[in-house]
Amino acid sequence: MTTLHRPSRRQLLATAAIFSFGSGLAGCGPSQPKQPDAGKLTAFWALRLPAAGPGLGGKEVALTAFRGRPLLVNFWATWCPPCVAEMPMLSRFYAGRGARDWQCLGLTVQDERAQVERFLARAPVAYPVVLAGAKGMEISQTLGNKSLELPGGGLPFTALFDANGHITHRKIGQLHISDLAAWLG
């Protein structure tokens, strides 16, 4: 006898968010977004999160270490198909520009260390990855990860910071090379 797996509410919401991206419901946020209030930005830059990836052993990363140069922050999860699809492009972007003037940081959302490390062992990226865990969506929402269609936010979510730590661009949904080209304009 076959037993059916009944998905949890979280899994259903995640699946709905992913499919809404594919249908175009959650498109780009504003090109010049309203800045989060100063307290939220200060709290974001004060975060210290455990690093992920083979050989990193839980070393903490202080986000303040990324101030002073433009930073692309990408919120993703191992179980999110659009997140996984954009990672090779982000890795190439970072490898090509990171040594000169740009930084890239991946923040995993709702994933355990073991999941992330297995994933990165199979599909390594050139940029650093940290574990945001269960607080990941909350952190992304403070940076503007919400829309009328997705008031709780969605994945992937990307924010681009200037050298002074202010958000210049952000997007809910899969990032494309055309987005980066427009942002770098």
N, C-alpha and C positions, 0 to 999 in steps of 0.2 A: 504494500500500500504506500502510495506517495503522500508525503505531507507537504503542504504548502507553507512557504515562509511568508509571514505577514510583516511587511515593512513597518518600521517605527515611524512615528510622526516626523522626527528629525530627518530620516531618510526620504520620506515623501516630500518634505519641504525643500530639501537639497535638490532632489530630482526636478521638482517644479521650477526651481530657480535656474537650474542648468538648461532646461528646455525653453524657458522664457528667453534666455540669451540667444538660443538658436533661432527663435522666431522673431527676434528683433525688438522685443518689448522693452528691454532694459538698456538699450544703447548707451551712448556716451553721456557723461555728465557735462556740465558747462565747461567751455574752454578756459574761462577765467573764473574759477569757483570762488565763492565767498570763503574767506579763511575761517577755520574753526577758531573759537575764542582762544585767547592767549593761554589760559589755564590748560585747555585740552592739548594744545601744541607743546606746552612745557612738559606736561605729563607724558606725552608720547616720547619726546627726546630724553626723558629721564629713565625710560625703560631699560632694564638689563634682562636679556633673555638667553636661555641656554642654546648654544650652537648645536646644529645637527649635521650629520654626514660622517662618513667613515673616518675614524681616527680622531674625531674632535672631542669625544668623551665628555660632553656636557659642559664644556668651557662656556662661561657667560660672555655675552657680547653686549657692551654698552652702546646704545644708539647714539650717544653724544660723539662717539668716535667717527661718525659719518658726517658730522657738520663741517662746513667749510667748502664742500664741493657738491655739485648737483647729485641728487640721490633718487633713484627709481626704486620704490618699495612695492613689491608684488605679494599680495595675500593669496595663498593657494592651498590646496589640499590634495593628497594622493588619490582620493576617490572622486575628484572633479575632472571630467574629461576635457573641458576647455582650458583648465589650468595646466594640465599635463601637455596639451597640444601647444601652448604658447612658450613653454619652458625652453625648448631648443633655440628658438628665436631670441629670447632674452639672454640666453647664455652666449650666443654669437655676438649680440649687441655689447654685452659686458666685455667679452674677450677682445673685441675690436676697439672699444672706446674707453674701457675701464682703466687701462694703464695710463691713459692721457688725462682725461678730465671728468669722467662719469663714474658713478658708483651704482651698484645694484644690490638689493637685499631681498631675499625671499623670506616671508613669514608664513609658516605653516599654520593652518587653522584646524582645530579639532582632530588632530592626528597625534598619535603616541610616538615617542622617540624611535621605537623599534620599527614601526611602519615606515617612517620617514627615512631612516638609515637603510632599510632594505630597498626602498624606492631609489634613493640616491646612488646606491651601489650599482643598480641596474641602469639608471639614467642620470649620470652625473652632470652637474652644471658648474660653470666656471665661477659663479658668484657665491657669496656666503648665504647660508640658510640658517634661520633661527626658529625655535619652537615657540609659537604664541599660544598653542593649546586651546583650551576651552574659552579663554579670554580673547582669542583672535578676532572674532566677529565684533566684539565690543570695541576693541582697539581700532579696527577698520572703520566702524561707524563714527568714531570721534574724528576721523579724517574725511568723512563725507560719503561713506559707503551706504547710501540709501537713495531711493527714488520713489516716485508715486507707485510704480508697479511692485517695488521690493522695499517696503519701508524698513524691513529688518536687515537689508543689505543682501549682497550676493557675492558669488565667487566666479571667476577670479576678480579681484579688485586691485587696481594699480594707482598709486599716487606718485607724482613727480615733484620733488622739492628742489628749490633753488639753493644756492650756496649759503643763503641766510636762514634756511630752515623753513621757508614758507612754501605752501603748496601752489604750484603753477598750473598743473593739469591733473586730472584723475579720470578714471574710467571704470565702470562696472561692466564686466564681460571680458571676453577674450581680446587681448591686445594683439594688434597686427603691426607689421613693419610700417604701414602707412600712418598709423597713430604716432609711432616714434618719429617718423620723418616730419610730421606736422608739429609735434611738440618741440623738436629740435630746431625747426624753422628758422 
